[in-house]
Amino acid sequence: MSNITPETDITEPPRWPPVEQGIPAVSEHELLATQREMLIALEQGVGESPDVWVRHYQPVIRRYARWIHLLPASREHHHYGAGGLLRHGLEAALAAAGLYDRRVVGLEVPSADRKRYQQGMRWAAVIGAMLHDCAKPLTDVDVVGDRSGDLWNPVKGSLIAWLEAGKEQRYRLRWRSGREDRHKLGATVMLPRLTGADELAWLCETCGQDVLLQLVDAVTNGVSAGLLSETILEADRVSVAQDLARRGQMNEDHRIPGVAAESHILDAARSLLRTGEWKPGGKVCLRTHDDHVLLAWPKAFRDIGNWLSNHRIPGVMRQPDAILNVLLDTGAAKAGPDEAPTWRYRLPEGLTIAGVRLKPGALEVEGERVAGEWLDDEKPAGAAVESTEQTADEAREPTAPNTPAPHPIAQVPEAKSFRERVLECPAAEAVFGDLASGAKASTLLVFAENAVYLRYPEAFTGYGMTPLQVAKDLVEGGLAESEGKKIAHDIEGGKGVRLSGFGPVYARSAARDWLEEWIGHQTEDVRDIKEQRYVPVALFESWGRLFEGEGAIVDWLESEGLIVTGVLDNGKQKDKRYARLQSSAKVKKT
């Protein structure tokens, strides 16, 4: 097992809950060098020619090492330190090579094909033993980059490739619950990625399709009868026994406990409540009538992610979806109807809030309970289930909620401005916030035929719900209109959701705060000249509709000395007006 011990950064003060120091992002060469003796022993144990070793064994070993890097094999049992999973796989492979040589294989195969058949069976036994835990990167742990807080996707590519692409120096783990039930499915996904399609094709050509299926069955099930299953199962047992036998020689500091992600996330929520950024009983965090806590989606989770970033909490995911998954996985949050991640809570005045439902005791929120009702909560036994079937024509179009007693838009007080209604609807606040910051193009806001539309589905994606659900939230919040079941309407260039009583969402001064970030996001017909970004004035005017002053926002920004406008004379489109930041500072580009 690797003796790599995480370094301690003495410049960082201790935190509570404790955060382990993470695993270093070593290179492939450094990683394999830690197992040099084992690799030599494995090559000798396999006993194949150098050509077969190089062509059929080395590529899989290297791919496996790149994929799993220094992950531990378990949290507390065997091979629990950094590098444990790689070592466990190599030990099992070596044991499988020895076990295979004790068996008589291929007597039923014609003598002319027997050597090649035995060669393929040996490869299947050895590689199958090495990869018998290949599901663990997918099912057992979440890997989080120390610098970015991003989550590694083991289906997409190797851990080493992910670390290199993200320029990560260290990473940390979060152990997942309910791991055992997922290994079979996880192995089915990971096995072909780690063996490689060429090697599986070679095995199939060498030994036949039946042996290929035996290998898949042995790795995914691990309990079937037959040479491969029995060899792989015994090789796993041998490696585990070896590691447990040397446990007395191991330092307990090698254990990789994993980041207490749930604790840090809930600490962030408590801090947001304590500092007043969240008001107890408000529309972001409220205590419901049955002592659950509703965190508005996605705003509350963006706030938590920002808090984790600002407080430099390493190894904890900062994206709303990832934070939500932690709370669901640890049982702090309760999955919604049909295992949806969010719930809908309707207040007495008719406003519906989409959010994540924390179980009683997960987060303490002071103040009175907020009256309301959970929509689509568990129906009592024997209750009639309402049909939700749609016709073929209805299924092709996004539709409004089909409830027997809908809450009409009129229940939202007409005296409230469009801005006030946006602030009461977390989904709308997220959509318009992205438009104002430039994360979404302001041209998704379309003015046509004396009405204002948000393009569907583009403006409604990326919020942890289906675009249709986000659109429904805007309808229920009195911000958008539907015609019966139909929400999306045909507009030039596609479809759009018609807004109700659209008006400026933000004060004019807010444009000053978002200006540089918004410019950095622009990609449509921009010009980058001498470290300055020039943006068409037409885009500024489209963006300005979100702020008080609408089209006049360009004149106001220029009068404030924030931008300068003019015709860009570069030999092209001399009649088009552009604007740039008055400051000489660079603008970050996306």
ABEGO torsion letter per residue (X at the ends): XBABBBBBBAABBBBOBBBBAEBBBBBAAAAAAAAAAAAAAAAAAAGBBAAAAAAAAAAAAAAAAAAAEABBABAABBGABBGAAAAAAAAAAAAAAAAAAABBBGAABBAAAAAAAAAAAAAAAAAAAAAAAAAAAAAABBBBBAAAGBBBBAAABBAAAAAAAAGBABBBBBBBBGAAAAAAAAAAAAAAAAAEAAAAAAAAAAAEAAAAAAAAAAAAAGABBEAAAAAAAAAAAAAAAAAAAAAAABBAAABBAEBBAAAAAAAAAAAAAAAGABBBGBAABBBBAAGBBBBBOAAAAAAAAAAAAAAGBBGBBABAAAAAAAAAAAGABBBBBGGBABBBBBBAAGBBBBBBBBBBGABBBBEBBBBEBBBGBBBBBGBBBBBABBBAAAAABBBBBBBABBBBAAABBAABBAAAAAAABAAAAAAAAAAAAGABBAAABBBBGGBBBBBOAAAABGAGBBAAAAAAAAAAAGABBBBEABABBBBBGEBBBBBBGBBBABBAAAAAAAAAAAAAABABGBBBBGGBBBBBAAAAAAAAAABBGEAAAAAAAAAAGABBBEBBBAGBGAABBBBBBABABBBBBX
